Amino acid sequence: MRRALTHLKKSDPIMRAIIERIGPCRMRFGRAEFHSLAEAIVYQQLNGKAALTIFKRFAALAGEPLTPEGVLKLSDEQMRSAGLSKQKSAYIKDLATKTAAGMLDFTRLPGLPDAEVVEHLTQVKGIGVWTAQMFLMFTLKRENVLPTGDFGVRMAMYKHYLDVQRAKAAKKVSTAKKSAAGPKGRKRQIKLPSPEQMEKIAKCWEPYRSVACWYLWQSLDMKTL
């Protein structure tokens, strides 16, 4: 981790400021197994507290750590009682069924390139590229993942890179021109970066883009930002 932080600080002054403000990297990793992926499905499109509550209820019914057998023994009613939607219940059962049948082999994943891991995982209903990328980052500990579809990473890039550039450009505009630009109070539109823009910004972070993304997520929670 020290090598990653040294590289990020040297290669990007904006990232250096974020790292110095937040402090040590405390990425938490899961084990490369069924449990981690089922948990990722539960957390999709939910805030942390709500997802944690639902996951705890679900794990209490299925058994922890989660196993395909533990999931498949549950009825649809039991899964709904834990707070899982009909859709998520179907996704988790599809994951359990494919794992039990050997179609999904977690023992192979650590040895596969990132793209093949994504391809292997997305055969399961409800597991898209984003979920597979989170698995790469936080379960397989891959250091160079850039989830271009992640809202938090896109928003943080906009805030620290694109919006800062816009603000600097605005300072060069005269007071008269600012007044003539339009009425006060007009809400400024936020245009999040495209995947191409994100790749360009993150180029200097390689091969530690995962660590940089962790800091971007944390930066959105900093009250001083």
LINRABEL-V272072 format. One record per residue. N is the residue number from 1. PSI is psi as a letter, one per 30 degrees, with the letter a starting at -180 (999 if undefined). OMEGA is omega as a letter, one per 20 degrees, with the letter a starting at -180 (* if undefined). Layout:
BEGIN
n=N psi=PSI omega=OMEGA
n=N psi=PSI omega=OMEGA
END
This chain:
BEGIN
n=1 psi=e omega=a
n=2 psi=e omega=r
n=3 psi=e omega=r
n=4 psi=e omega=a
n=5 psi=e omega=r
n=6 psi=e omega=r
n=7 psi=e omega=a
n=8 psi=e omega=r
n=9 psi=e omega=a
n=10 psi=e omega=a
n=11 psi=f omega=a
n=12 psi=j omega=a
n=13 psi=e omega=r
n=14 psi=e omega=r
n=15 psi=e omega=r
n=16 psi=e omega=r
n=17 psi=e omega=r
n=18 psi=e omega=a
n=19 psi=e omega=a
n=20 psi=e omega=r
n=21 psi=e omega=a
n=22 psi=e omega=r
n=23 psi=a omega=a
n=24 psi=k omega=r
n=25 psi=k omega=a
n=26 psi=h omega=r
n=27 psi=k omega=r
n=28 psi=k omega=a
n=29 psi=k omega=r
n=30 psi=l omega=r
n=31 psi=k omega=a
n=32 psi=i omega=a
n=33 psi=l omega=a
n=34 psi=e omega=a
n=35 psi=e omega=a
n=36 psi=e omega=a
n=37 psi=e omega=r
n=38 psi=e omega=r
n=39 psi=e omega=r
n=40 psi=e omega=r
n=41 psi=e omega=r
n=42 psi=e omega=a
n=43 psi=f omega=a
n=44 psi=k omega=r
n=45 psi=g omega=r
n=46 psi=l omega=r
n=47 psi=l omega=a
n=48 psi=e omega=a
n=49 psi=e omega=r
n=50 psi=e omega=a
n=51 psi=e omega=a
n=52 psi=e omega=r
n=53 psi=e omega=a
n=54 psi=e omega=a
n=55 psi=e omega=r
n=56 psi=e omega=r
n=57 psi=e omega=a
n=58 psi=e omega=a
n=59 psi=e omega=r
n=60 psi=e omega=r
n=61 psi=e omega=a
n=62 psi=f omega=a
n=63 psi=k omega=a
n=64 psi=k omega=j
n=65 psi=l omega=a
n=66 psi=k omega=r
n=67 psi=l omega=r
n=68 psi=e omega=a
n=69 psi=e omega=r
n=70 psi=e omega=r
n=71 psi=e omega=a
n=72 psi=f omega=r
n=73 psi=f omega=a
n=74 psi=k omega=r
n=75 psi=l omega=r
n=76 psi=e omega=a
n=77 psi=e omega=r
n=78 psi=e omega=a
n=79 psi=e omega=r
n=80 psi=e omega=r
n=81 psi=f omega=r
n=82 psi=f omega=a
n=83 psi=g omega=r
n=84 psi=k omega=r
n=85 psi=l omega=r
n=86 psi=e omega=a
n=87 psi=e omega=a
n=88 psi=e omega=r
n=89 psi=e omega=r
n=90 psi=e omega=r
n=91 psi=e omega=a
n=92 psi=e omega=r
n=93 psi=e omega=r
n=94 psi=e omega=r
n=95 psi=e omega=a
n=96 psi=e omega=a
n=97 psi=e omega=a
n=98 psi=e omega=r
n=99 psi=e omega=r
n=100 psi=e omega=a
n=101 psi=f omega=r
n=102 psi=g omega=r
n=103 psi=f omega=r
n=104 psi=j omega=a
n=105 psi=j omega=a
n=106 psi=f omega=r
n=107 psi=f omega=a
n=108 psi=f omega=a
n=109 psi=e omega=a
n=110 psi=f omega=a
n=111 psi=f omega=a
n=112 psi=k omega=r
n=113 psi=l omega=a
n=114 psi=e omega=a
n=115 psi=e omega=r
n=116 psi=e omega=r
n=117 psi=e omega=r
n=118 psi=e omega=r
n=119 psi=e omega=a
n=120 psi=e omega=a
n=121 psi=e omega=a
n=122 psi=g omega=r
n=123 psi=f omega=r
n=124 psi=k omega=r
n=125 psi=k omega=r
n=126 psi=f omega=r
n=127 psi=j omega=r
n=128 psi=a omega=a
n=129 psi=e omega=a
n=130 psi=e omega=a
n=131 psi=e omega=r
n=132 psi=e omega=r
n=133 psi=e omega=r
n=134 psi=e omega=r
n=135 psi=e omega=r
n=136 psi=e omega=a
n=137 psi=e omega=a
n=138 psi=f omega=r
n=139 psi=e omega=r
n=140 psi=f omega=r
n=141 psi=h omega=r
n=142 psi=k omega=a
n=143 psi=f omega=a
n=144 psi=h omega=a
n=145 psi=k omega=r
n=146 psi=j omega=a
n=147 psi=j omega=a
n=148 psi=f omega=r
n=149 psi=g omega=a
n=150 psi=k omega=a
n=151 psi=e omega=a
n=152 psi=e omega=r
n=153 psi=e omega=r
n=154 psi=e omega=a
n=155 psi=e omega=r
n=156 psi=e omega=r
n=157 psi=e omega=r
n=158 psi=e omega=a
n=159 psi=e omega=a
n=160 psi=f omega=a
n=161 psi=e omega=a
n=162 psi=e omega=a
n=163 psi=e omega=r
n=164 psi=e omega=r
n=165 psi=e omega=r
n=166 psi=e omega=a
n=167 psi=e omega=r
n=168 psi=e omega=r
n=169 psi=e omega=a
n=170 psi=e omega=a
n=171 psi=f omega=a
n=172 psi=f omega=a
n=173 psi=k omega=a
n=174 psi=l omega=r
n=175 psi=e omega=r
n=176 psi=e omega=a
n=177 psi=e omega=r
n=178 psi=e omega=a
n=179 psi=e omega=a
n=180 psi=f omega=a
n=181 psi=f omega=a
n=182 psi=l omega=a
n=183 psi=l omega=r
n=184 psi=l omega=r
n=185 psi=f omega=r
n=186 psi=k omega=a
n=187 psi=k omega=a
n=188 psi=k omega=r
n=189 psi=k omega=r
n=190 psi=k omega=r
n=191 psi=j omega=a
n=192 psi=l omega=a
n=193 psi=k omega=r
n=194 psi=l omega=r
n=195 psi=e omega=r
n=196 psi=e omega=r
n=197 psi=e omega=r
n=198 psi=e omega=r
n=199 psi=e omega=a
n=200 psi=e omega=r
n=201 psi=e omega=a
n=202 psi=f omega=a
n=203 psi=e omega=a
n=204 psi=f omega=r
n=205 psi=f omega=a
n=206 psi=k omega=j
n=207 psi=h omega=a
n=208 psi=h omega=a
n=209 psi=f omega=r
n=210 psi=e omega=a
n=211 psi=e omega=r
n=212 psi=e omega=r
n=213 psi=e omega=r
n=214 psi=e omega=r
n=215 psi=e omega=r
n=216 psi=e omega=r
n=217 psi=e omega=a
n=218 psi=e omega=a
n=219 psi=f omega=r
n=220 psi=f omega=a
n=221 psi=f omega=a
n=222 psi=k omega=a
n=223 psi=f omega=a
n=224 psi=f omega=a
n=225 psi=999 omega=*
END
